[in-house]
């Protein structure tokens, strides 16, 4: 009996120990899962990019091999707190803070409270941080990652708030970092000088960017007074491409041993959509794709980098095909060598050279009716008319000059990329990125 | 030494046996994975449904709880063999056979060879088969699953080819099953009588459908001479809903012990898109959602059913928001109680009652300018003008009266649903369904 009792006790103990060990290892695993599984997050935002842009770009390239396509994991709801159709400020706030706010507001709650951003949380956690954009770097999308303002128009204030938070700032908008008069008040600070004093390397053109000292770890590059150029019109010797800036941002930030958070915006896809300029849109998607290639190469080699790519909303209600035809000829957009606005500026006073300009820059032989449309257009609508004619040739449809509210595709690569699958909300994205980096968000921050 | 030798031999043998057993079990697992993992496939096609319809429907319902949303797994490329913008015949051919063909062609290769369909393969494998549509059941989408014709217009020929392949046929199109003169030739066969002789129960209205004998296993239900009614205009006592037909199809087909393949089409979402009738589109999406609910309930309880939902293409280039405003008011479409066509038919000779008709059926107070637009419209464009006015009120944009080529969302539930994730081609879908059922496709079939 004693033997049986002893055996029973031993067996029971063995079971208890086994269960304990199993439980402990499961607990450890689940805690480990919550611990950082990536060092770096690269968040790439093609502003205004929806499924129609993806499909049109596939036709434009006449290729099934888009760099995004194999990374598609799901779709994202884009509405803002007060509207089914978001603007870029509310969209970027959702993507940066995990909270919905009202259109126009930048990382401030609808009630006016500042919301901690994933860039700020990453900075506190010891990571290097970067913002890259082809708009002014103080424009709504980058702004939402490092500033808190009730109106996206306060770009000088955004620049002020970026100091001490962002290690690498690359894009347009030099004017917002320099002294000027604001609403009658003189703003005296020269933020470029201040940042140089803080140890930033300041650069202004592509050459500076490409010959940077490899040891640079704080970098301010402002490549235009206002926004940088549309990719179609860019002076490729003067201005760096989005891929150039992305490569430099990554090489600079990746020197930090505790990892980095980088946001890269393809800003002008959205502006092309507002202008309904299909060729500009496609060329800027192409520039964005090249930047994605740079980021993907890094993430592939690194193994501890999460890459997430998602448009903040659709712009223009673009459609693949239009004009009541079962056709798309988006590939002809490759023949277009300038934006509609550029071509409009090339027209002579009475626009008698319309046929020649469209032939030169878009390889389109205008019909008499089309020449007449261009000649009759109001001064501020000539570029629109040119863009409409080009869209009709390519069978690209548009419904609006602002944004649409359609769900947008999301792409992800690297550890935890599977956590972005299915239909998710835009506010889910920074939460999942933070989780991947093992960072906890504070909700509302006390002051800014 | 002998001991060591023996021990070594024993160890080696143990390793060999272990490796063998492991290899065998991996082989068995991988073969099992290729064996049938589901008995049934329910394939639901909301014709013309893209992400814009999904988002607009969320606003229409003022709800975040769409039945589709949690099932989103990826997106699908829709182009046909000869065009970036597919028609429904080529799209349905891809979805039914796994091959791209030219627009207009129904499960025939571009070279004219008949392509085996998943429904035909399922039938040969001993499964029961069904087709449900609110169009004529011989229309392009259902046709592609059970017929092979070079032109989608040959609906009488499609009806002939459906005999002996499809156990449950429910939808519109009685006229295509009855004798009539075709291009001067008298077509003598009465397919309804022939099918009754083969043991089919024939029904013609909702009451017949709801009081069916539970033992029925072959069923022909033709509820209209031509297409069934748009959900907005349906006589709910006479005509069954798509959900009614789906429930009956499932209960009839699921009697077969070897499982079933069922295709259910929400046909008229597409027609609403062609008409740019936003209220019709949303009401037919609602009817489709109710049918999905029926199918999902069955799949959940059954556990051996794969449910796949995907639009064949977008129709209309619909956008969420439009008219250059950051707004969508799709919820007002719930107030619309009839199609634009129905309202146009209610207008008096000089359309003096336009204001009253739009108030009665759409709860819209027309402005004087809008009344004028309706009065001035050509006879065949009155419905279009009414639809445009309603879309403007709801801020729904449109770019085309035909299809667009945008990638569309795909939803799946049940075993192997994860195999539809990411960006896939429309031709991948039937292949993966066949794989799930453990069925091999023949490529081209010898004759039809």
Interface residues (C-beta under 8 A of the other chain):
Chain A: X50 X51 X52 X54 X55 X58 X59 X69 X70 X72 X73 X74 X75 X77 X83 X84 X85 X86 X87 X103 X314 X317 X319 X320 X321 X322 X323 X324 X325 X326 X327 X328 X330 X397 X398 X399 X400 X401 X402 X403 X404 X405 X406 X407 X408 X409 X421 X422 X423
Chain B: X50 X51 X52 X54 X55 X58 X59 X69 X70 X72 X73 X74 X75 X77 X83 X84 X85 X86 X87 X103 X314 X317 X319 X320 X321 X322 X323 X324 X325 X326 X327 X328 X330 X397 X398 X399 X400 X401 X402 X403 X404 X405 X406 X407 X408 X409 X421 X422 X423
